[in-house]
Each structure stands twice: as structure tokens, then as C-alpha cells.
Amino acid sequence: MVGIAIGAGILGLIIAVMEQDEFPGWFPMIVCVLAAIVPAAIINTFLPPDLSVIGLTVGSVFAGCAISAFCGMSVKRATIAATIWFAIQFAMSLGIHLMFSAR
């Protein structure tokens, strides 16, 4: 649950910067994060780890549609925001993984 809240905060900041507006709100951002995470997780369970990029791509498209619906952005800009969010999430998880796997 904390990860979803942190992800929603990061996604909200990305959208606020892209739109040069204020934070869109917690409920829309949590819905958008769930719209991104759920399809990516479902697809990644059926694919080998080498193809996890496909799950991230599908998650970005779903998140882009959700962001577009909740925040009034175009689907293209919303998908770009979702892709930036996934890149930040990937970098954070990689950093945490490397931090705890160091010898």
C-alpha cells in the first residue's frame, strides 16, 4: 500500500510538471497507478523475465488511457507520463535491489 501511495505521488508530480498545473489529487493518481500496475503484473506472470518490457509497455498504455480520462491530457502525453513513471519505478527498484544484494 505504501508503494502505491509513493507511486501515486511520483506520478502526480510528473503530471503536474508536464501540465504546469497543480497536483491532480490522490484518488485519480491511485486509480492511474493501479491501472498501470495490474495489467503489467498479469502479463509479466505469463511471460519469461526476459520479456518483462512487454508488460511495462502494456501497463503504460493502460495508464495512459486512465491518466487521459482522469486528468484531461491527450492520450499521447499521458502515455509519455506513464512511461516516465515506469522508468522511475524501474530505476528505484533496481537501486533497492542492488543496495540489498551488495556483498
N, CA, C and O of each residue as an XYZ file, in Angstrom:
412
protein
N       0.827     -1.198      0.000
C       0.000      0.000      0.000
C       0.863      1.250      0.000
O       0.525      2.243     -0.645
N       1.962      1.207      0.712
C       2.857      2.357      0.740
C       3.457      2.596     -0.643
O       3.622      3.737     -1.075
N       3.782      1.492     -1.332
C       4.336      1.613     -2.680
C       3.358      2.259     -3.647
O       3.761      3.029     -4.519
N       2.077      1.950     -3.498
C       1.065      2.562     -4.358
C       0.960      4.052     -4.065
O       0.832      4.857     -4.987
N       1.014      4.429     -2.787
C       0.947      5.847     -2.421
C       2.171      6.608     -2.926
O       2.046      7.727     -3.423
N       3.348      6.006     -2.799
C       4.566      6.650     -3.302
C       4.500      6.770     -4.824
O       4.841      7.812     -5.385
N       4.064      5.706     -5.484
C       3.913      5.740     -6.937
C       2.904      6.790     -7.382
O       3.117      7.474     -8.384
N       1.803      6.919     -6.637
C       0.798      7.925     -6.977
C       1.361      9.332     -6.803
O       1.064     10.226     -7.597
N       2.163      9.527     -5.779
C       2.785     10.829     -5.571
C       3.749     11.184     -6.686
O       3.753     12.311     -7.183
N       4.559     10.222     -7.074
C       5.518     10.460     -8.157
C       4.782     10.730     -9.473
O       5.124     11.659    -10.205
N       3.774      9.915     -9.762
C       3.006     10.116    -10.997
C       2.301     11.469    -10.992
O       2.251     12.145    -12.019
N       1.765     11.861     -9.861
C       1.118     13.173     -9.749
C       2.087     14.315     -9.980
O       1.738     15.311    -10.613
N       3.307     14.177     -9.467
C       4.312     15.213     -9.699
C       4.703     15.284    -11.171
O       4.882     16.374    -11.716
N       4.834     14.127    -11.816
C       5.161     14.112    -13.245
C       4.067     14.811    -14.040
O       4.355     15.620    -14.922
N       2.823     14.504    -13.732
C       1.710     15.121    -14.453
C       1.638     16.614    -14.164
O       1.380     17.405    -15.071
N       1.861     17.011    -12.909
C       1.828     18.430    -12.561
C       2.910     19.207    -13.305
O       2.669     20.327    -13.756
N       4.086     18.628    -13.435
C       5.166     19.302    -14.157
C       4.854     19.364    -15.650
O       5.064     20.396    -16.287
N       4.352     18.258    -16.210
C       4.040     18.247    -17.645
C       2.923     19.232    -17.997
O       2.974     19.888    -19.038
N       1.935     19.330    -17.147
C       0.800     20.215    -17.413
C       0.999     21.617    -16.852
O       0.175     22.498    -17.096
N       2.072     21.839    -16.110
C       2.339     23.110    -15.430
C       1.121     23.540    -14.626
O       0.645     24.671    -14.723
N       0.639     22.601    -13.834
C      -0.572     22.806    -13.041
C      -0.319     22.248    -11.651
O       0.821     21.921    -11.319
N      -1.341     22.133    -10.844
C      -1.182     21.597     -9.505
C      -1.355     20.078     -9.498
O      -1.722     19.475    -10.507
N      -1.083     19.477     -8.344
C      -1.210     18.026     -8.175
C      -2.646     17.621     -8.471
O      -3.577     18.230     -7.945
N      -2.844     16.597     -9.310
C      -4.206     16.228     -9.739
C      -5.106     15.652     -8.645
O      -6.324     15.637     -8.819
N      -4.567     15.188     -7.554
C      -5.374     14.593     -6.495
C      -4.978     13.157     -6.254
O      -4.453     12.487     -7.143
N      -5.233     12.682     -5.037
C      -4.773     11.348     -4.667
C      -5.609     10.241     -5.286
O      -5.059      9.252     -5.772
N      -6.922     10.388     -5.277
C      -7.761      9.313     -5.810
C      -7.503      9.049     -7.290
O      -7.321      7.893     -7.672
N      -7.481     10.082     -8.139
C      -7.186      9.796     -9.553
C      -5.808      9.189     -9.759
O      -5.632      8.337    -10.630
N      -4.833      9.614     -8.972
C      -3.480      9.086     -9.145
C      -3.381      7.629     -8.687
O      -2.677      6.833     -9.309
N      -4.072      7.277     -7.614
C      -4.067      5.887     -7.154
C      -4.750      4.995     -8.181
O      -4.287      3.885     -8.441
N      -5.846      5.468     -8.768
C      -6.521      4.692     -9.817
C      -5.603      4.522    -11.027
O      -5.543      3.443    -11.616
N      -4.892      5.583    -11.395
C      -3.981      5.500    -12.544
C      -2.817      4.551    -12.269
O      -2.391      3.818    -13.160
N      -2.304      4.562    -11.043
C      -1.216      3.641    -10.675
C      -1.718      2.206    -10.730
O      -1.023      1.327    -11.239
N      -2.907      1.959    -10.215
C      -3.466      0.610    -10.279
C      -3.745      0.195    -11.721
O      -3.575     -0.972    -12.077
N      -4.177      1.155    -12.558
C      -4.398      0.841    -13.971
C      -3.096      0.504    -14.675
O      -3.108     -0.180    -15.698
N      -1.987      0.968    -14.151
C      -0.682      0.654    -14.733
C      -0.124     -0.652    -14.196
O       0.405     -1.464    -14.955
N      -0.238     -0.855    -12.900
C       0.417     -1.996    -12.258
C      -0.301     -3.315    -12.542
O       0.351     -4.322    -12.817
N      -1.617     -3.325    -12.479
C      -2.365     -4.578    -12.591
C      -2.157     -5.260    -13.949
O      -1.826     -6.445    -13.973
N      -2.337     -4.562    -15.086
C      -2.105     -5.261    -16.365
C      -0.649     -5.687    -16.542
O      -0.373     -6.760    -17.079
N       0.283     -4.843    -16.090
C       1.700     -5.202    -16.212
C       2.017     -6.446    -15.396
O       2.756     -7.318    -15.854
N       1.468     -6.535    -14.196
C       1.726     -7.705    -13.349
C       1.093     -8.964    -13.934
O       1.698    -10.035    -13.901
N      -0.110     -8.842    -14.462
C      -0.775    -10.010    -15.040
C      -0.007    -10.524    -16.244
O       0.227    -11.726    -16.366
N       0.383     -9.631    -17.125
C       1.117    -10.054    -18.326
C       2.487    -10.603    -17.963
O       2.929    -11.594    -18.545
N       3.168     -9.974    -17.008
C       4.506    -10.437    -16.631
C       4.491    -11.797    -15.947
O       5.514    -12.482    -15.934
N       3.361    -12.208    -15.378
C       3.312    -13.543    -14.770
C       3.329    -14.641    -15.820
O       3.777    -15.754    -15.547
N       2.843    -14.336    -17.023
C       2.786    -15.344    -18.071
C       3.984    -15.302    -19.021
O       4.138    -16.186    -19.864
N       4.811    -14.303    -18.894
C       5.971    -14.165    -19.768
C       7.257    -14.477    -19.012
O       7.310    -14.325    -17.792
N       8.288    -14.908    -19.721
C       9.582    -15.093    -19.059
C      10.164    -13.734    -18.647
O       9.799    -12.706    -19.217
N      11.061    -13.729    -17.666
C      11.611    -12.460    -17.173
C      12.308    -11.612    -18.250
O      12.380    -10.389    -18.131
N      12.811    -12.259    -19.281
C      13.484    -11.502    -20.336
C      12.525    -10.623    -21.127
O      12.956     -9.653    -21.752
N      11.250    -10.938    -21.111
C      10.258    -10.188    -21.875
C       9.401     -9.278    -20.995
O       8.268     -8.964    -21.358
N       9.919     -8.856    -19.860
C       9.142     -8.016    -18.953
C       8.854     -6.643    -19.549
O       7.970     -5.936    -19.064
N       9.581     -6.256    -20.586
C       9.336     -4.971    -21.236
C       7.934     -4.946    -21.859
O       7.309     -3.888    -21.935
N       7.450     -6.087    -22.297
C       6.111     -6.147    -22.892
C       5.056     -5.786    -21.844
O       4.124     -5.036    -22.137
N       5.196     -6.311    -20.639
C       4.264     -5.972    -19.570
C       4.310     -4.500    -19.212
O       3.274     -3.887    -18.955
N       5.514     -3.925    -19.193
C       5.642     -2.498    -18.901
C       5.013     -1.643    -20.000
O       4.424     -0.598    -19.725
N       5.144     -2.093    -21.234
C       4.550     -1.355    -22.352
C       3.028     -1.376    -22.268
O       2.377     -0.345    -22.439
N       2.469     -2.543    -22.005
C       1.011     -2.647    -21.879
C       0.527     -1.834    -20.679
O      -0.505     -1.168    -20.756
N       1.261     -1.885    -19.583
C       0.909     -1.084    -18.410
C       0.946      0.402    -18.702
O       0.104      1.151    -18.208
N       1.917      0.841    -19.502
C       1.999      2.256    -19.866
C       0.805      2.688    -20.706
O       0.289      3.793    -20.537
N       0.369      1.827    -21.602
C      -0.789      2.160    -22.443
C      -2.057      2.252    -21.590
O      -2.843      3.187    -21.746
N      -2.257      1.292    -20.695
C      -3.431      1.332    -19.818
C      -3.385      2.557    -18.909
O      -4.398      3.228    -18.713
N      -2.205      2.847    -18.355
C      -2.067      4.024    -17.502
C      -2.285      5.299    -18.293
O      -2.881      6.251    -17.789
N      -1.804      5.326    -19.538
C      -2.022      6.499    -20.374
C      -3.495      6.765    -20.609
O      -3.931      7.916    -20.590
N      -4.258      5.719    -20.829
C      -5.705      5.879    -21.005
C      -6.371      6.364    -19.717
O      -7.261      7.214    -19.757
N      -5.940      5.823    -18.581
C      -6.510      6.242    -17.296
C      -6.138      7.689    -16.977
O      -6.983      8.461    -16.523
N      -4.891      8.058    -17.210
C      -4.469      9.435    -16.957
C      -5.226     10.392    -17.871
O      -5.649     11.466    -17.444
N      -5.393     10.000    -19.117
C      -6.132     10.835    -20.054
C      -7.570     11.053    -19.586
O      -8.101     12.160    -19.680
N      -8.188     10.000    -19.086
C      -9.577     10.103    -18.627
C      -9.703     10.938    -17.354
O     -10.635     11.731    -17.228
N      -8.775     10.770    -16.411
C      -8.887     11.449    -15.124
C      -8.322     12.858    -15.127
O      -8.809     13.713    -14.387
N      -7.308     13.121    -15.938
C      -6.618     14.409    -15.871
C      -6.845     15.293    -17.082
O      -6.406     16.443    -17.088
N      -7.514     14.794    -18.103
C      -7.816     15.607    -19.261
C      -6.643     15.826    -20.200
O      -6.673     16.742    -21.022
N      -5.613     15.001    -20.090
C      -4.473     15.101    -21.003
C      -4.788     14.320    -22.272
O      -5.697     13.489    -22.297
N      -4.028     14.598    -23.317
C      -4.168     13.768    -24.506
C      -3.567     12.392    -24.201
O      -2.722     12.261    -23.316
N      -4.002     11.387    -24.927
C      -3.523     10.029    -24.673
C      -2.020      9.940    -24.908
O      -1.321      9.223    -24.191
N      -1.519     10.661    -25.905
C      -0.086     10.626    -26.205
C       0.724     11.188    -25.039
O       1.691     10.561    -24.606
N       0.348     12.358    -24.526
C       1.080     12.961    -23.401
C       0.920     12.123    -22.136
O       1.860     11.995    -21.351
N      -0.263     11.555    -21.940
C      -0.497     10.726    -20.766
C       0.346      9.456    -20.814
O       0.864      9.018    -19.787
N       0.487      8.862    -21.997
C       1.318      7.670    -22.137
C       2.790      8.001    -21.924
O       3.534      7.195    -21.367
N       3.208      9.174    -22.362
C       4.579      9.612    -22.094
C       4.796      9.767    -20.590
O       5.835      9.360    -20.072
N       3.827     10.351    -19.887
C       3.936     10.495    -18.432
C       4.005      9.133    -17.749
O       4.785      8.943    -16.816
N       3.188      8.185    -18.213
C       3.201      6.845    -17.634
C       4.520      6.137    -17.905
O       5.017      5.406    -17.047
N       5.089      6.341    -19.080
C       6.370      5.724    -19.406
C       7.486      6.300    -18.543
O       8.363      5.564    -18.090
N       7.460      7.610    -18.314
C       8.441      8.228    -17.413
C       8.276      7.652    -16.010
O       9.263      7.374    -15.329
N       7.035      7.474    -15.579
C       6.780      6.918    -14.251
C       7.324      5.491    -14.145
O       7.942      5.135    -13.142
N       7.094      4.673    -15.184
C       7.624      3.316    -15.165
C       9.151      3.315    -15.138
O       9.752      2.475    -14.468
N       9.781      4.232    -15.850
C      11.246      4.313    -15.840
C      11.758      4.672    -14.449
O      12.760      4.120    -13.994
N      11.077      5.589    -13.774
C      11.472      5.947    -12.406
C      11.255      4.769    -11.468
O      12.104      4.491    -10.620
N      10.137      4.077    -11.604
C       9.869      2.905    -10.762
C      10.919      1.822    -10.993
O      11.393      1.202    -10.042
N      11.283      1.595    -12.261
C      12.296      0.597    -12.590
C      13.635      0.973    -11.972
O      14.316      0.121    -11.402
N      14.017      2.241    -12.082
C      15.296      2.693    -11.516
C      15.297      2.563     -9.995
O      16.303      2.170     -9.405
N      14.173      2.893     -9.361
C      14.102      2.768     -7.903
C      14.185      1.309     -7.469
O      14.897      0.994     -6.515
N      13.477      0.416     -8.146
C      13.516     -0.995     -7.755
C      14.888     -1.599     -8.030
O      15.359     -2.436     -7.260
N      15.533     -1.185     -9.119
C      16.882     -1.657     -9.404
C      17.857     -1.162     -8.354
O      18.727     -1.913     -7.914
N      17.725      0.093     -7.946
C      18.592      0.629     -6.901
C      18.421     -0.090     -5.574
O      19.401     -0.387     -4.891
N      17.181     -0.367     -5.209
C      16.923     -1.091     -3.960
C      17.461     -2.504     -4.053
O      18.038     -3.011     -3.091
N      17.283     -3.147     -5.192
C      17.793     -4.497     -5.382
C      19.318     -4.522     -5.268
O      19.882     -5.388     -4.600
N      19.971     -3.575     -5.916
C      21.432     -3.534     -5.856
C      21.928     -3.179     -4.454
O      22.982     -3.650     -4.027
N      21.181     -2.361     -3.753
C      21.566     -1.960     -2.409
C      21.534     -3.152     -1.456
O      22.415     -3.289     -0.608
N      20.540     -4.003     -1.585
C      20.425     -5.124     -0.675
C      21.156     -6.382     -1.149
O      21.317     -7.326     -0.376
N      21.596     -6.405     -2.397
C      22.314     -7.569     -2.867
C      23.829     -7.354     -2.861
O      24.576     -8.236     -3.284
N      24.281     -6.215     -2.397
C      25.717     -5.936     -2.339
C      26.381     -6.848     -1.308
O      25.804     -7.167     -0.268
N      27.571     -7.244     -1.618
C      28.263     -8.166     -0.717
C      29.038     -7.447      0.311
O      29.681     -8.075      1.151
